[in-house]
Amino acid sequence: MSEFKKYRRKQIAELRHFVPGEILDARVSISKADRDNGSPKEGDMIARNPANHDDQWLVAKEYFEANFEEAEV
């Protein structure tokens, strides 16, 4: 097994807020760990691959707040 290393992102990420009550379609991947922690829930974000908008995944609120800030582009 290889060793984990730290990497910084080079691109701007595309994310939107999860809307409580929203039914997410099958395009949005949610990890087992996030589901076990009650996601999707208010404050979570939905990320998408800018090159393939069908590739989407949930970003938990805590991870989002620790690792992202809005870009001014």
C-alpha positions as protocol buffer text, in pm:
chain_id: "A"
residue {
  index: 1
  type: MET
  ca { x: 0 y: 0 z: 0 }
}
residue {
  index: 2
  type: SER
  ca { x: 132 y: 347 z: -83 }
}
residue {
  index: 3
  type: GLU
  ca { x: 183 y: 629 z: 166 }
}
residue {
  index: 4
  type: PHE
  ca { x: -60 y: 925 z: 190 }
}
residue {
  index: 5
  type: LYS
  ca { x: 91 y: 1265 z: 104 }
}
residue {
  index: 6
  type: LYS
  ca { x: -52 y: 1616 z: 121 }
}
residue {
  index: 7
  type: TYR
  ca { x: -157 y: 1783 z: -204 }
}
residue {
  index: 8
  type: ARG
  ca { x: -292 y: 2130 z: -274 }
}
residue {
  index: 9
  type: ARG
  ca { x: -564 y: 2176 z: -535 }
}
residue {
  index: 10
  type: LYS
  ca { x: -471 y: 2363 z: -850 }
}
residue {
  index: 11
  type: GLN
  ca { x: -819 y: 2447 z: -977 }
}
residue {
  index: 12
  type: ILE
  ca { x: -1127 y: 2628 z: -867 }
}
residue {
  index: 13
  type: ALA
  ca { x: -1388 y: 2385 z: -734 }
}
residue {
  index: 14
  type: GLU
  ca { x: -1755 y: 2407 z: -829 }
}
residue {
  index: 15
  type: LEU
  ca { x: -1989 y: 2355 z: -533 }
}
residue {
  index: 16
  type: ARG
  ca { x: -2344 y: 2441 z: -438 }
}
residue {
  index: 17
  type: HIS
  ca { x: -2541 y: 2422 z: -115 }
}
residue {
  index: 18
  type: PHE
  ca { x: -2747 y: 2114 z: -38 }
}
residue {
  index: 19
  type: VAL
  ca { x: -3107 y: 2223 z: 16 }
}
residue {
  index: 20
  type: PRO
  ca { x: -3272 y: 2045 z: 312 }
}
residue {
  index: 21
  type: GLY
  ca { x: -3550 y: 1820 z: 180 }
}
residue {
  index: 22
  type: GLU
  ca { x: -3388 y: 1802 z: -162 }
}
residue {
  index: 23
  type: ILE
  ca { x: -3391 y: 1458 z: -323 }
}
residue {
  index: 24
  type: LEU
  ca { x: -3045 y: 1393 z: -465 }
}
residue {
  index: 25
  type: ASP
  ca { x: -3032 y: 1192 z: -783 }
}
residue {
  index: 26
  type: ALA
  ca { x: -2799 y: 900 z: -847 }
}
residue {
  index: 27
  type: ARG
  ca { x: -2529 y: 1128 z: -991 }
}
residue {
  index: 28
  type: VAL
  ca { x: -2437 y: 1249 z: -640 }
}
residue {
  index: 29
  type: SER
  ca { x: -2203 y: 1012 z: -456 }
}
residue {
  index: 30
  type: ILE
  ca { x: -2222 y: 1009 z: -77 }
}
residue {
  index: 31
  type: SER
  ca { x: -1960 y: 818 z: 118 }
}
residue {
  index: 32
  type: LYS
  ca { x: -2062 y: 563 z: 378 }
}
residue {
  index: 33
  type: ALA
  ca { x: -1885 y: 771 z: 644 }
}
residue {
  index: 34
  type: ASP
  ca { x: -2092 y: 1079 z: 552 }
}
residue {
  index: 35
  type: ARG
  ca { x: -2417 y: 877 z: 543 }
}
residue {
  index: 36
  type: ASP
  ca { x: -2331 y: 731 z: 885 }
}
residue {
  index: 37
  type: ASN
  ca { x: -2289 y: 1090 z: 1010 }
}
residue {
  index: 38
  type: GLY
  ca { x: -2638 y: 1189 z: 893 }
}
residue {
  index: 39
  type: SER
  ca { x: -2564 y: 1339 z: 552 }
}
residue {
  index: 40
  type: PRO
  ca { x: -2708 y: 1478 z: 341 }
}
residue {
  index: 41
  type: LYS
  ca { x: -2794 y: 1754 z: 586 }
}
residue {
  index: 42
  type: GLU
  ca { x: -2810 y: 2131 z: 610 }
}
residue {
  index: 43
  type: GLY
  ca { x: -2469 y: 2290 z: 555 }
}
residue {
  index: 44
  type: ASP
  ca { x: -2341 y: 2010 z: 330 }
}
residue {
  index: 45
  type: MET
  ca { x: -2230 y: 2102 z: -20 }
}
residue {
  index: 46
  type: ILE
  ca { x: -2259 y: 1927 z: -356 }
}
residue {
  index: 47
  type: ALA
  ca { x: -1941 y: 1938 z: -564 }
}
residue {
  index: 48
  type: ARG
  ca { x: -1911 y: 1863 z: -934 }
}
residue {
  index: 49
  type: ASN
  ca { x: -1634 y: 1794 z: -1179 }
}
residue {
  index: 50
  type: PRO
  ca { x: -1614 y: 2101 z: -1407 }
}
residue {
  index: 51
  type: ALA
  ca { x: -1527 y: 1877 z: -1702 }
}
residue {
  index: 52
  type: ASN
  ca { x: -1812 y: 1631 z: -1639 }
}
residue {
  index: 53
  type: HIS
  ca { x: -2119 y: 1772 z: -1463 }
}
residue {
  index: 54
  type: ASP
  ca { x: -2258 y: 1419 z: -1416 }
}
residue {
  index: 55
  type: ASP
  ca { x: -1968 y: 1347 z: -1176 }
}
residue {
  index: 56
  type: GLN
  ca { x: -2096 y: 1489 z: -843 }
}
residue {
  index: 57
  type: TRP
  ca { x: -2032 y: 1413 z: -478 }
}
residue {
  index: 58
  type: LEU
  ca { x: -2133 y: 1536 z: -136 }
}
residue {
  index: 59
  type: VAL
  ca { x: -1890 y: 1740 z: 73 }
}
residue {
  index: 60
  type: ALA
  ca { x: -1974 y: 1736 z: 444 }
}
residue {
  index: 61
  type: LYS
  ca { x: -2021 y: 2076 z: 609 }
}
residue {
  index: 62
  type: GLU
  ca { x: -1727 y: 2030 z: 846 }
}
residue {
  index: 63
  type: TYR
  ca { x: -1486 y: 1935 z: 566 }
}
residue {
  index: 64
  type: PHE
  ca { x: -1612 y: 2218 z: 347 }
}
residue {
  index: 65
  type: GLU
  ca { x: -1567 y: 2478 z: 620 }
}
residue {
  index: 66
  type: ALA
  ca { x: -1214 y: 2358 z: 699 }
}
residue {
  index: 67
  type: ASN
  ca { x: -1095 y: 2337 z: 338 }
}
residue {
  index: 68
  type: PHE
  ca { x: -1282 y: 2576 z: 110 }
}
residue {
  index: 69
  type: GLU
  ca { x: -1348 y: 2947 z: 76 }
}
residue {
  index: 70
  type: GLU
  ca { x: -1540 y: 3126 z: -194 }
}
residue {
  index: 71
  type: ALA
  ca { x: -1321 y: 3228 z: -488 }
}
residue {
  index: 72
  type: GLU
  ca { x: -1340 y: 3576 z: -633 }
}
residue {
  index: 73
  type: VAL
  ca { x: -1289 y: 3510 z: -1002 }
}
